[in-house]
Amino acid sequence: MHAAFFVLLCSSLTRYLIVHPGAPSTPWVIVLALALALLYVLGPILGPQHAGARGAAPGAAAGLWLAAVIGVWFALVILAPSFGWCAVPLYYTGLRSLRPRYSIILIVLMTAIVVGAQAKLRLRYGFDPNLLFAPPAGAAVATAVFIYSQRQAERLHTVITDLVRTRRELAATERREGTLAERQRLSMEIHDTLAQGLSSQQMLLQAAERLWDSDPAAARRHIRTAESIAEHNLAEARRFVHDLAPADLAGGGGLDEALRTLADRETSGTLQVRFHQDGTPATALPERVQAALLRIAQGALANIREHADATTAALTLSHLDDQVVLDVADDGRGFDPVEKPGGVRGHGLPAMQARVRQLGGTLTIESTPGEGTVLTAAIPLVPDAVT
């Protein structure tokens, strides 16, 4: 629109100089045309900054600038009616500068000036309908286009504002969900390691206290075992601080070696734990799968030691083509899964279920009162399910 204004201004001045060479008003027309161009250029400095779009009235300096622009243009139209073509770009200047009501009044007045000047110039040729209807039609189109564009801009601004607010709310929700997920992960880690280790130490120390006088050797064995568990828990706690893998996996021996170490460590005078591996993995298991299965084995053995009253337990790790399966079986008292789902209380079973579900796997428990329990965790080896 700025380019159109200067093109129309220059063409109007050129036409006047060609049609009216040596006219007495030529110096005034040149001066006023240069003044109008200068005022238009100073618009970004002196003029209102889209006051009409904000619905605010222009300030004193902006009002004076707009009055000067319209005044100079009006004087030019009186001297040279061809400058009336500059009205269309000036329509947008008024629409940007004033409130809608006042800008429409200004456009009506400018259109009347254009019609009057053109009619006076060509009155000798008779009535011309174009002089009466063309300027109002152009003004109406210019006004409609500007108002439509302004409304579209306001709608776009509203959409962008809503989008920014929605993105902020989504980011806040993701942060809250991330915090909750991290809390759940830490609670499962603590339950499957530190809490179970402390529970084992408590049971061993209580047993040692009962045997202290009658069987000192057995009491000392219990104390040494409790000391070993405390040492292992200390290593786990340090790794929590550094957010590393479980201590049994830190050595790099893999899940098979970690489960074998776990079975040896959990074996005691009252519970014999065996480990069996079935098949070999084609590729190394993802770290998340290894950590989850190791934690599940730790939790299951803790439940066996605390609830099952078993004498033997078996860890079986099966490497299949499309999944890895961990079975934890015991010969304990068992339970009725219908009456007591999961057979455990507290956070043990929910933590196992959460770990398996996060990896797209399944957790099943088979048990009969008096015949022991078998817990099976199956995790698919599909990249999307474990990454």
VMD Tcl script that draws the C-alpha trace (Angstrom):
set ca {
  {0.00 0.00 0.00}
  {2.92 2.35 0.68}
  {4.34 1.62 -2.77}
  {0.93 2.21 -4.35}
  {0.69 5.61 -2.63}
  {4.01 6.85 -4.02}
  {3.27 5.45 -7.50}
  {-0.10 7.26 -7.57}
  {1.45 10.46 -6.17}
  {4.21 10.50 -8.79}
  {1.83 9.63 -11.65}
  {-0.61 12.36 -10.59}
  {2.17 14.95 -10.42}
  {3.54 13.85 -13.80}
  {0.10 14.05 -15.40}
  {-0.44 17.55 -14.00}
  {2.90 18.78 -15.34}
  {2.17 17.30 -18.77}
  {-1.41 18.51 -19.04}
  {-0.84 21.94 -17.45}
  {2.65 23.11 -18.44}
  {3.51 26.53 -17.10}
  {0.29 26.86 -15.05}
  {0.46 29.52 -12.30}
  {-0.34 26.91 -9.63}
  {2.45 24.54 -10.71}
  {4.92 25.62 -7.97}
  {2.26 25.11 -5.32}
  {1.37 21.68 -6.67}
  {5.04 20.62 -6.64}
  {5.59 21.95 -3.11}
  {2.41 20.34 -1.78}
  {3.23 17.01 -3.48}
  {6.71 17.01 -1.91}
  {5.21 17.97 1.46}
  {2.67 15.12 1.23}
  {5.41 12.64 0.37}
  {7.53 13.86 3.31}
  {4.62 13.65 5.72}
  {3.82 10.14 4.53}
  {7.42 9.06 5.05}
  {7.35 10.49 8.60}
  {4.23 8.46 9.34}
  {6.02 5.63 11.24}
  {7.59 8.28 13.52}
  {4.77 10.76 14.02}
  {1.70 8.73 13.10}
  {-0.29 6.38 15.35}
  {0.90 2.80 15.50}
  {-2.23 0.93 14.40}
  {-4.39 2.70 16.95}
  {-7.52 1.63 15.15}
  {-6.61 -2.04 15.55}
  {-6.31 -1.61 19.29}
  {-9.45 0.47 19.57}
  {-7.52 3.36 21.12}
  {-7.61 6.98 20.02}
  {-4.38 8.42 18.56}
  {-2.31 10.81 20.60}
  {-1.95 14.56 19.99}
  {1.12 14.23 17.72}
  {-0.48 11.45 15.72}
  {-3.71 13.42 15.35}
  {-1.84 16.46 14.08}
  {0.12 14.31 11.63}
  {-3.04 12.75 10.22}
  {-4.74 16.16 9.94}
  {-1.68 17.53 8.11}
  {-1.65 14.61 5.65}
  {-5.36 14.93 4.87}
  {-5.12 18.73 4.70}
  {-2.22 18.71 2.23}
  {-3.94 16.05 0.13}
  {-7.18 18.09 0.13}
  {-5.29 21.17 -1.09}
  {-3.69 19.12 -3.86}
  {-7.07 17.76 -4.97}
  {-8.46 21.30 -5.16}
  {-5.53 22.41 -7.33}
  {-5.23 19.19 -9.34}
  {-8.18 16.76 -9.16}
  {-6.03 13.88 -10.49}
  {-4.43 13.63 -7.03}
  {-7.77 12.19 -5.91}
  {-6.44 8.76 -6.91}
  {-4.14 8.93 -3.88}
  {-7.25 8.61 -1.72}
  {-7.27 4.79 -1.71}
  {-3.89 4.38 0.10}
  {-4.93 7.23 2.41}
  {-8.12 5.32 3.24}
  {-5.93 2.66 4.86}
  {-3.98 5.34 6.66}
  {-7.20 6.61 8.23}
  {-8.41 3.09 9.03}
  {-5.13 2.27 10.76}
  {-5.03 5.54 12.63}
  {-8.58 6.07 13.91}
  {-11.28 4.11 15.61}
  {-13.62 2.37 13.12}
  {-16.46 4.89 13.55}
  {-14.27 7.95 12.97}
  {-12.28 6.34 10.18}
  {-15.48 5.58 8.24}
  {-16.59 9.22 8.62}
  {-13.20 10.35 7.32}
  {-13.45 8.00 4.33}
  {-16.93 9.32 3.47}
  {-15.64 12.91 3.51}
  {-12.59 12.04 1.40}
  {-14.78 10.21 -1.10}
  {-17.10 13.23 -1.36}
  {-14.10 15.47 -2.01}
  {-12.89 13.15 -4.78}
  {-16.34 12.96 -6.38}
  {-16.79 16.75 -6.17}
  {-13.36 17.53 -7.64}
  {-13.73 15.07 -10.50}
  {-17.29 16.22 -11.26}
  {-16.19 19.86 -11.42}
  {-13.34 18.97 -13.76}
  {-15.48 17.04 -16.25}
  {-18.77 18.84 -15.93}
  {-18.37 20.24 -19.44}
  {-18.52 16.72 -20.87}
  {-21.91 15.98 -19.34}
  {-22.97 13.61 -16.61}
  {-20.62 10.65 -16.09}
  {-21.97 7.80 -13.85}
  {-18.44 6.55 -13.18}
  {-17.61 9.81 -11.40}
  {-20.56 9.30 -9.09}
  {-20.29 5.58 -8.34}
  {-16.66 4.53 -8.88}
  {-15.06 6.44 -5.95}
  {-17.67 5.28 -3.39}
  {-17.34 1.70 -4.67}
  {-13.55 1.86 -4.33}
  {-13.86 3.30 -0.85}
  {-16.33 0.59 0.15}
  {-14.09 -2.19 -1.16}
  {-11.02 -0.73 0.57}
  {-12.90 -0.41 3.86}
  {-14.34 -3.91 3.63}
  {-10.95 -5.46 2.84}
  {-9.28 -3.65 5.73}
  {-12.00 -4.55 8.26}
  {-11.97 -8.18 7.12}
  {-8.17 -8.34 7.35}
  {-8.26 -6.72 10.78}
  {-10.79 -9.25 12.06}
  {-8.76 -12.11 10.63}
  {-5.67 -10.73 12.35}
  {-7.54 -10.50 15.65}
  {-8.78 -14.08 15.28}
  {-5.25 -15.23 14.47}
  {-3.94 -13.38 17.51}
  {-6.56 -15.10 19.66}
  {-5.65 -18.49 18.22}
  {-1.95 -17.88 18.82}
  {-2.64 -16.74 22.37}
  {-4.72 -19.86 23.03}
  {-2.04 -22.02 21.45}
  {0.70 -20.51 23.60}
  {-1.43 -20.94 26.72}
  {-2.25 -24.54 25.75}
  {1.41 -25.31 25.15}
  {2.30 -23.88 28.54}
  {-0.44 -25.92 30.21}
  {0.70 -29.02 28.33}
  {4.30 -28.43 29.40}
  {3.17 -27.99 33.01}
  {1.12 -31.20 32.78}
  {4.07 -33.09 31.31}
  {6.29 -31.80 34.11}
  {3.76 -32.96 36.70}
  {3.41 -36.34 35.03}
  {7.17 -36.65 34.82}
  {7.47 -35.82 38.50}
  {4.83 -38.40 39.42}
  {6.45 -41.03 37.21}
  {9.84 -40.36 38.77}
  {8.34 -40.61 42.24}
  {6.74 -43.92 41.32}
  {10.01 -45.18 39.88}
  {11.93 -44.21 43.00}
  {9.30 -45.77 45.26}
  {9.56 -49.05 43.32}
  {13.35 -48.95 43.39}
  {13.41 -48.32 47.13}
  {10.80 -51.00 47.81}
  {12.56 -53.62 45.69}
  {16.01 -52.98 47.14}
  {16.49 -50.94 50.29}
  {13.18 -51.77 51.98}
  {13.53 -55.48 51.24}
  {17.13 -55.47 52.37}
  {16.20 -53.78 55.64}
  {13.39 -56.31 56.14}
  {15.84 -59.17 55.60}
  {18.29 -57.66 58.05}
  {15.57 -57.28 60.63}
  {14.51 -60.93 60.28}
  {18.13 -62.15 60.45}
  {18.93 -60.05 63.50}
  {15.77 -61.24 65.25}
  {16.74 -64.84 64.48}
  {20.26 -64.21 65.75}
  {18.86 -62.76 68.98}
  {16.73 -65.87 69.54}
  {19.71 -68.18 68.95}
  {22.30 -66.07 70.72}
  {22.40 -68.23 73.85}
  {21.36 -71.64 72.50}
  {23.31 -71.68 69.21}
  {25.97 -68.95 69.05}
  {27.42 -70.26 65.78}
  {24.07 -69.98 63.96}
  {23.53 -66.54 65.47}
  {26.87 -65.38 64.11}
  {26.01 -66.75 60.65}
  {22.80 -64.71 60.69}
  {24.72 -61.61 61.69}
  {27.26 -62.11 58.91}
  {24.46 -62.56 56.41}
  {22.78 -59.37 57.67}
  {26.12 -57.58 57.30}
  {26.41 -58.77 53.69}
  {22.90 -57.54 52.92}
  {23.68 -54.17 54.52}
  {26.79 -53.86 52.35}
  {24.78 -54.63 49.23}
  {22.08 -52.11 50.21}
  {24.73 -49.46 50.72}
  {25.95 -50.05 47.15}
  {22.36 -49.79 45.88}
  {21.82 -46.53 47.76}
  {24.97 -45.04 46.27}
  {23.82 -46.00 42.80}
  {20.44 -44.40 43.39}
  {22.24 -41.16 44.10}
  {24.07 -41.42 40.77}
  {21.00 -42.80 38.93}
  {22.86 -45.87 37.72}
  {21.76 -49.44 37.02}
  {21.14 -51.97 39.82}
  {24.31 -52.95 41.61}
  {24.15 -56.56 40.38}
  {24.11 -55.31 36.76}
  {26.86 -52.74 37.19}
  {29.60 -55.32 36.77}
  {28.65 -55.90 33.15}
  {27.92 -59.62 33.50}
  {24.38 -59.32 32.16}
  {21.03 -60.37 33.54}
  {21.90 -64.06 33.73}
  {24.89 -63.43 35.96}
  {22.93 -60.91 38.06}
  {20.12 -63.42 38.70}
  {22.64 -66.11 39.57}
  {24.31 -63.74 42.05}
  {20.89 -62.86 43.49}
  {20.04 -66.55 43.96}
  {23.33 -67.18 45.77}
  {22.86 -64.16 48.00}
  {19.26 -65.02 48.92}
  {20.09 -68.63 49.76}
  {20.10 -69.16 53.50}
  {19.70 -71.96 56.03}
  {15.92 -71.85 55.67}
  {15.54 -71.03 51.96}
  {17.40 -72.62 49.04}
  {17.28 -70.50 45.84}
  {18.34 -71.98 42.49}
  {18.83 -70.26 39.13}
  {18.31 -71.85 35.73}
  {18.80 -70.34 32.29}
  {16.94 -71.63 29.26}
  {18.32 -70.55 25.88}
  {20.66 -67.73 25.02}
  {19.73 -64.24 23.78}
  {20.47 -63.46 20.13}
  {21.36 -59.90 21.13}
  {21.99 -58.14 24.41}
  {18.81 -57.29 26.28}
  {18.00 -53.58 26.67}
  {19.10 -52.16 30.01}
  {15.52 -51.31 30.98}
  {14.44 -54.93 30.48}
  {17.37 -56.27 32.48}
  {16.78 -53.83 35.35}
  {13.03 -54.52 35.42}
  {13.40 -58.33 35.48}
  {16.07 -58.13 38.17}
  {13.86 -55.91 40.33}
  {10.91 -58.27 39.79}
  {13.05 -61.22 40.88}
  {14.17 -59.31 43.98}
  {10.59 -58.40 44.86}
  {9.31 -61.93 44.30}
  {12.04 -63.44 46.50}
  {11.28 -60.87 49.19}
  {7.61 -61.91 49.14}
  {8.61 -65.60 49.31}
  {10.89 -64.97 52.25}
  {8.31 -62.88 54.11}
  {4.99 -64.57 53.25}
  {5.39 -67.99 51.65}
  {7.21 -69.96 54.38}
  {8.98 -71.83 51.58}
  {12.10 -73.99 51.72}
  {13.09 -73.83 48.05}
  {12.64 -71.30 45.26}
  {13.68 -71.32 41.62}
  {14.50 -68.51 39.21}
  {14.17 -69.50 35.56}
  {15.12 -67.10 32.77}
  {13.96 -68.18 29.30}
  {15.25 -66.44 26.18}
  {12.71 -66.94 23.37}
  {12.70 -65.56 19.83}
  {10.30 -62.71 20.50}
  {10.29 -62.35 24.27}
  {12.16 -62.98 27.49}
  {10.36 -64.75 30.34}
  {11.23 -64.85 34.03}
  {9.59 -67.53 36.24}
  {9.86 -67.38 40.02}
  {8.51 -70.55 41.69}
  {8.41 -71.63 45.33}
  {7.10 -74.57 47.36}
  {5.49 -72.38 50.03}
  {2.03 -72.27 51.47}
  {0.45 -70.76 48.37}
  {-2.85 -68.91 48.36}
  {-6.14 -68.54 46.51}
  {-5.67 -65.86 43.80}
  {-9.43 -65.17 43.77}
  {-9.65 -64.39 47.46}
  {-6.24 -62.76 47.76}
  {-5.07 -61.46 44.37}
  {-1.34 -61.53 44.02}
  {-0.78 -63.12 47.38}
  {1.18 -60.15 48.68}
  {0.42 -56.94 50.43}
  {1.96 -53.50 50.25}
  {3.73 -52.19 47.16}
  {5.41 -55.37 45.91}
  {2.96 -56.71 43.34}
  {1.79 -53.26 42.09}
  {5.44 -52.33 41.54}
  {6.05 -55.51 39.54}
  {2.91 -54.95 37.47}
  {3.93 -51.35 36.78}
  {7.42 -52.37 35.63}
  {6.09 -55.03 33.26}
  {3.32 -52.77 31.92}
  {5.81 -49.99 31.12}
  {7.67 -52.44 28.88}
  {4.54 -53.78 27.17}
  {4.70 -57.16 28.92}
  {2.42 -59.29 31.09}
  {2.60 -60.51 34.67}
  {0.74 -63.66 35.70}
  {0.54 -65.48 39.04}
  {-0.52 -69.11 39.52}
  {-1.00 -70.40 43.03}
  {-2.91 -73.02 44.98}
  {-3.14 -73.20 48.79}
  {-0.54 -75.64 50.04}
  {1.11 -76.15 46.62}
  {3.27 -73.08 46.21}
  {3.25 -70.17 43.76}
  {4.63 -69.43 40.29}
  {5.07 -65.83 39.16}
  {5.75 -65.25 35.45}
  {6.88 -62.00 33.87}
  {6.99 -61.98 30.05}
  {8.42 -58.98 28.18}
  {8.31 -58.78 24.38}
  {11.52 -58.03 22.54}
  {9.91 -55.49 20.23}
  {11.95 -52.24 19.90}
  {8.91 -49.97 20.40}
  {7.95 -51.82 23.59}
  {11.27 -51.56 25.38}
  {12.75 -48.23 24.27}
}
mol new
graphics top color blue
foreach p $ca { graphics top sphere $p radius 0.5 }
foreach p [lrange $ca 0 end-1] q [lrange $ca 1 end] { graphics top cylinder $p $q radius 0.2 }
display resetview
